[in-house]
Amino acid sequence: MDTKLSERVVPAHYVTVSLAAVITGLSEKAIRRKIEDGKWREGREYRRSPDGGVFIDLRAYEKWVEQAAG
């Protein structure tokens, strides 16, 4: 592993849709569809930044998966 890269990468509570897709295995389209369809709610599974960007709450995503599997 690139030491310089590992020194800069830290766990994050909120991540971009593109990074959430890599982490979760869902496509970016699937994530955006869950938001558009209201399956994921703003303030719960995702939040918007002051400039309008969408950030996925990884902890809420894990709860969502566990609830669905429950």
C-alpha positions in Angstrom: 0.0 0.0 0.0 1.2 3.5 -0.8 2.3 4.9 2.6 1.5 8.5 1.6 -2.0 7.6 0.6 -2.7 5.6 3.7 -1.5 8.5 5.8 -4.2 10.7 4.2 -7.1 8.4 4.2 -9.3 8.4 7.3 -12.8 7.0 8.0 -15.6 9.5 7.3 -19.1 9.6 8.6 -20.4 11.2 5.4 -19.1 10.4 1.9 -19.9 11.5 -1.6 -22.3 9.4 -3.7 -19.4 8.2 -5.9 -17.4 7.0 -2.8 -20.5 5.5 -1.2 -21.0 3.5 -4.4 -17.5 2.0 -4.1 -17.9 1.3 -0.4 -21.4 -0.2 -0.5 -21.4 -2.0 -3.9 -24.5 -0.1 -5.0 -24.3 1.9 -8.2 -24.4 5.6 -8.1 -27.6 5.4 -10.0 -29.1 3.0 -7.4 -28.1 5.4 -4.6 -29.6 8.4 -6.4 -32.8 6.4 -7.2 -33.2 5.6 -3.5 -33.0 9.3 -2.7 -35.4 10.3 -5.5 -37.9 7.6 -4.6 -37.9 8.6 -0.9 -36.5 5.3 0.3 -33.6 7.3 1.8 -34.6 10.5 3.6 -32.6 13.7 3.8 -31.3 14.1 7.3 -31.4 10.4 7.9 -29.5 8.4 5.2 -28.1 11.5 3.4 -27.5 15.2 3.8 -26.9 18.1 1.5 -23.8 20.3 1.9 -24.2 24.1 1.9 -23.4 24.1 -1.9 -26.0 21.4 -2.6 -23.8 18.3 -2.8 -25.2 15.0 -1.6 -23.4 13.1 1.1 -24.3 9.6 2.3 -24.3 8.8 6.0 -22.5 5.5 6.2 -23.7 4.7 9.7 -27.3 5.3 8.6 -26.7 3.1 5.5 -25.5 0.3 7.8 -28.7 0.6 9.9 -30.8 0.6 6.8 -29.2 -2.6 5.6 -29.6 -4.3 9.0 -33.2 -3.2 9.2 -33.9 -4.6 5.8 -32.3 -7.9 6.7 -34.0 -8.0 10.1 
